[in-house]
Amino acid sequence: MEVPTEGKESPALPDGAALPSKSPVQITVLEAQDLKAIKSNVSVTVVCVEYNGAILGDSSRTDVLPNGTAHYNFTTSFECSPDGPNSWGDIVQKPVLLTVMEVLQKEKRQKEKTVPLGQAVVDLLPLLQVFI
């Protein structure tokens, strides 16, 4: 953060510029590595993206390569605004959760089941550096 010195203005925002009223926050999951299950080899997974208790989206089913890597290339987003439900204050306090789930093979007359394999937390605080 720059602190203005006497006689100089802060270069952070030009004169008359205002902070944006709404900004999309995009989250892209490219891949997961070292995917392993306790009982069997993992063959198909999905990744679920969650923010502030809401599911932002699930990736499509992705096959796991023999080296334990899955390539998702999945993007989702949510809106951020200075005083809305996803305010900058919320972004500082609430992380994005990424959950990788194994898709189990369906048995006769049963619904498809998923089992969580792992979870990652994404801190959104660095996004605010753009506005400081």
Secondary structure by P-SEA (a helix, b strand, c coil): cccccccccccccccccccccbbbbbbbbcccccccccccccccbbbbbbccccccccccbbbbcccccccccccccccccccccccaaaaacbbbbbbbbbbccccccccbbbbbcbbbbbbccccccccc
